[in-house]
Amino acid sequence: MEEGDIIIDGGNSNYRDDVRRAAKLKEQGIRYVDIGTSGGVFGLERGYCLMVGGPDEAVTIIDPLLKTIAPGAGDIERTPGRSGELAPEEQGYLHCGTSGAGHFVKDGAQRHRIRDHGRLCGGSQRPAQRRRRY
């Protein structure tokens, strides 16, 4: 790796690790971008979402790559009120902020989904209620 390079972490890393890695790599002139990927319950039907965190200039450089790997708009109806060229979020990717933001947003989406699944399975009961099974 050399100055000016961009590292992309497309795994499921903790955003705190992303922030630490980005700071360390920045000292060497290397840019760090994290990309969280989520499909949710409609992933097969509507595609997945790429949540991108990293410096603006790095995300601008990799934008053609993101457009290529994002699922695109497909044949779903466009959001009412939108017109003109498709925005990145309509194509399946979004620059969420600085390094760490992509995995932070992914983590938030995952926690939200897990909480909802828990409620569907009776997880909304208080812990004391779940333990008292006589």
VENWOPE-V17983 format. One record per residue. PSI is psi in radians with two decimals (NA if undefined). D_LAST is the distance of its C-alpha to the last C-alpha in whole Angstrom. Layout:
# VENWOPE-V17983
PSI,D_LAST
PSI,D_LAST
This chain:
# VENWOPE-V17983
2.53,62
2.92,64
2.35,65
-0.26,64
2.84,62
2.23,58
2.33,55
2.12,52
1.86,49
0.24,47
-2.76,44
0.92,40
2.78,41
2.37,40
-0.50,42
-0.65,43
-0.67,44
-0.79,47
-0.76,48
-0.81,49
-0.75,50
-0.74,52
-0.74,54
-0.75,55
-0.55,56
-0.59,58
-0.49,60
0.06,61
0.32,62
2.32,60
2.51,57
2.23,54
2.30,52
2.45,48
1.95,47
2.50,43
2.31,43
2.43,40
-0.50,40
-2.94,37
-0.33,36
0.26,40
-0.74,41
-0.66,42
-0.78,44
-0.06,45
3.06,46
3.01,44
2.36,45
2.09,47
2.00,46
2.29,49
2.34,49
2.99,52
2.50,56
-0.81,58
-0.60,61
-0.73,59
-0.63,57
-0.71,60
-0.70,61
0.05,58
-0.76,58
-0.64,60
-0.80,57
-0.74,55
-0.61,56
-0.74,57
-0.28,53
2.68,51
-0.34,50
3.10,53
-0.45,53
-2.58,53
0.31,53
2.72,51
2.43,52
2.61,53
2.27,51
2.41,53
-0.17,56
2.47,56
2.97,60
-2.76,62
2.50,61
2.31,58
2.75,56
-0.74,54
-0.45,51
-0.34,52
-0.16,52
0.27,49
2.67,50
2.28,50
1.93,51
-0.26,48
-2.75,50
3.08,51
2.30,50
-0.43,46
-0.64,46
-0.83,45
-0.51,42
-0.82,41
-0.73,41
-0.78,39
-0.74,37
-0.74,36
-0.70,36
-0.77,34
-0.70,31
-0.79,31
-0.75,31
-0.74,28
-0.79,26
-0.70,27
-0.68,25
-0.70,22
-0.69,22
-0.49,23
0.31,20
0.17,17
-0.04,18
-0.11,19
2.61,16
2.60,16
-0.69,15
-0.63,12
-0.67,11
-0.55,11
-0.43,9
1.30,6
1.68,4
NA,0
